[in-house]
Amino acid sequence: MKLTWTKVATTSYDNYLYFLSQQWNTEVVNTFRQLLNEKIKILTAYPKSGAVFYNSKRIRRLVIHRNTSLYYKALSDEILILLIWDNRADPQELLQILEDK
């Protein structure tokens, strides 16, 4: 199955890696990358493995780490990654971002 990252997803991923590098160290960044890659492998094998988060928009959530989630849509022929999100951030901002998807 094809995997596509939206521009917002790419930006949020880059921003999160930057945050990790500033707050922690390279080891934490690499561990996060490894966790994300493992979750994406699962996602490509089982596209509906994430919990339904926003039913009317068909958006699903996959927890990468207790502090981080990946939001995506499982379409008929591709998985569209919408956002990497810090679960400690403002949930209203999350809803605003996803409302546009």
JOURLIN-V539417 format. One record per residue. N is the residue number from 1. RES is the residue in one small letter. PSI is psi as a letter, one per 30 degrees, with the letter a starting at -180 (* if undefined). Layout:
# JOURLIN-V539417
n=N res=RES psi=PSI
n=N res=RES psi=PSI
This chain:
# JOURLIN-V539417
n=1 res=m psi=k
n=2 res=k psi=k
n=3 res=l psi=k
n=4 res=t psi=k
n=5 res=w psi=k
n=6 res=t psi=l
n=7 res=k psi=e
n=8 res=v psi=e
n=9 res=a psi=e
n=10 res=t psi=e
n=11 res=t psi=e
n=12 res=s psi=e
n=13 res=y psi=e
n=14 res=d psi=e
n=15 res=n psi=e
n=16 res=y psi=e
n=17 res=l psi=e
n=18 res=y psi=e
n=19 res=f psi=e
n=20 res=l psi=e
n=21 res=s psi=e
n=22 res=q psi=e
n=23 res=q psi=f
n=24 res=w psi=c
n=25 res=n psi=a
n=26 res=t psi=e
n=27 res=e psi=e
n=28 res=v psi=e
n=29 res=v psi=e
n=30 res=n psi=e
n=31 res=t psi=e
n=32 res=f psi=e
n=33 res=r psi=e
n=34 res=q psi=e
n=35 res=l psi=e
n=36 res=l psi=e
n=37 res=n psi=e
n=38 res=e psi=e
n=39 res=k psi=e
n=40 res=i psi=e
n=41 res=k psi=e
n=42 res=i psi=e
n=43 res=l psi=e
n=44 res=t psi=e
n=45 res=a psi=e
n=46 res=y psi=i
n=47 res=p psi=f
n=48 res=k psi=g
n=49 res=s psi=f
n=50 res=g psi=l
n=51 res=a psi=k
n=52 res=v psi=k
n=53 res=f psi=e
n=54 res=y psi=i
n=55 res=n psi=e
n=56 res=s psi=f
n=57 res=k psi=f
n=58 res=r psi=h
n=59 res=i psi=k
n=60 res=r psi=l
n=61 res=r psi=k
n=62 res=l psi=k
n=63 res=v psi=k
n=64 res=i psi=e
n=65 res=h psi=l
n=66 res=r psi=f
n=67 res=n psi=f
n=68 res=t psi=k
n=69 res=s psi=l
n=70 res=l psi=k
n=71 res=y psi=k
n=72 res=y psi=l
n=73 res=k psi=k
n=74 res=a psi=j
n=75 res=l psi=l
n=76 res=s psi=e
n=77 res=d psi=g
n=78 res=e psi=l
n=79 res=i psi=k
n=80 res=l psi=j
n=81 res=i psi=k
n=82 res=l psi=e
n=83 res=l psi=k
n=84 res=i psi=k
n=85 res=w psi=k
n=86 res=d psi=j
n=87 res=n psi=f
n=88 res=r psi=f
n=89 res=a psi=l
n=90 res=d psi=j
n=91 res=p psi=f
n=92 res=q psi=e
n=93 res=e psi=e
n=94 res=l psi=e
n=95 res=l psi=e
n=96 res=q psi=e
n=97 res=i psi=e
n=98 res=l psi=f
n=99 res=e psi=e
n=100 res=d psi=f
n=101 res=k psi=*
